[in-house]
Amino acid sequence: MARVSTYLNFSGHTEKAFAFYRSVFGGEFPGGVRRFGDMPATPGQPPMPADTANMVIHVELAILGGHVLMGTDAPESMGFTVVKGNNVHINLEPDTRAEADRLFNALSAGGKVEMPLQDMFWGAYFGSFIDQFGIHWMVNCANGPQ
């Protein structure tokens, strides 16, 4: 089922932030708290530092009216710098790859593609961009290849 969520990027304190949000809204983290160390190793890449491996790669929490907050740490060791503007993304989760392509192409027109739509290790079809107005978007089609 298609949904829209808000994706938050943090400088190493995602777990603390989401513990706070859970204390306010209640609920659980579907799938638990996933860490960078859970990612499959990429051939030819150096080992991940232990402090990065323990950082949060993904967590989510339903808040109000079915809206979902998602979050990740953005490690500087992996080239990320969190600043106002890139710390919040609108995350679209369409039901089909065709709809993912349509939304991605339409919304990114005149903007800057950060990651083209592609199959990802978590089984989804994913891409990200900044639209022509400076808003950060992610498109994540969970049913993957079609």
N, C-alpha and C positions, 0 to 999 in steps of 0.2 A: 504494500500500500504506500503510495507516495506521501511524503511528509516534508516539512520545512523545519529546520532547527537552527540554533545559533551556536557557532563554534568559537570558543574562546582560547586564545593563546596566552601562555604565562611564561615568565622567566624563572622556571624552576619551582613554582609553588602551586601547581595545579592540584596536587593531592590535598593540600591544606585548604585551598579555595573550595574544592568540591565537598570536603568534609563540612565546611561551613554551610554551603548551599543545601546539603542534605539535612543539616540540623534545622534549617529554616523550613524546607519544603517536605521533608520526610522522604520515604522511598528507598530504593536500592539502586545500585549501579548494575544494569543488565550487562552480563559478560565480565563483571568485576572491573578492576583497575588494571589496564594492560600497560606494559612497560616497554621501553625501547629495546631492552635485552630480549624481549619475546620475538623481535623481528628476525626473520631468517637472515643469515650472514650473506653478504654480497661477495661473490668471488673477486679476489684481487684487492679487496678493501682491508685496511688494517683493523685489528680487533677494536671493538668499541670500548672506550674507557668505562670503568666500573661506575663512576658517578653518573655518566650519561645513561648507561644500561638500566639504572634504577629509576630514571625519570619516567614520567607518565607519557605514553604515546597516545592513549585514548581512554576516555571515561565519558559516560553519559548519565544524565539524570532527568527524568520527566519532572516538570515543575507545575505549571498551571494549564488547564485546558488542552492537554495533550502536547504542549510545547516542550521541546527537549533542549536542554543545555548540553553541549559536548565540549570537551576540553583536551588540551595537550600542553606539554612543556615544549618550548622552542629553544633547544640548546644552542648556545653560541658556538660550541665545538663542532656543530654540524652546519654552521653558516647562517643561523637565524639571529636576528636582532628584533626583539619585541619593542615596538613603539606605538604610541597612540595612532590608530589607523589600520595597523596590521594585526591588532590583537583581537579583532572580532570579524568573523566571516558569516555570511548567510550561506547556509548549507542546504542545497536542494537535493532531494532524493526521489527522482522520478522512477516510474515503474518500468520503463523500457529504455534500451540504448538509443532508440530513435528519438524519444523525447529528451533524453540526456543530450544528444547531439544538437537538437533543435534549440533547447534552452541555452546551452553553452555558446553556440554560434551566434545566436541573436543577442544575448546579453554581453558577450565579449566584443562585439563589433565596435570599433573605435577605441577599445581599451587595450590592456596589455595581458596577454596570456602568460601565466607563470608556469603552468604545467598543462600541456595538451591532454585531452581525454585519452586514457590508455588503461589497459588491464593492469590491476595492482595485485600485490601479494596477498591481500586480505580477501581477494575474490571479487572485487568490485571493478567497475569501469569508472574512472575518476579523473578529474581535471580541476584546475583552479585558474582564476584570472582576477584582474582589477578592471572594473567597468570604466567607461568614459567619464564617470563622475567621481571616481576614486573609491568606490565601494568594492570590498573584497568578497568574492563568491567562490564557492566550491560546488561541484556537481558530482554526486556520488551515487551511481546506479548499482544498488546492492546485488542485483541478480546477475551481474557480470556479463561474460561473453554471450552473445545471441547471434 
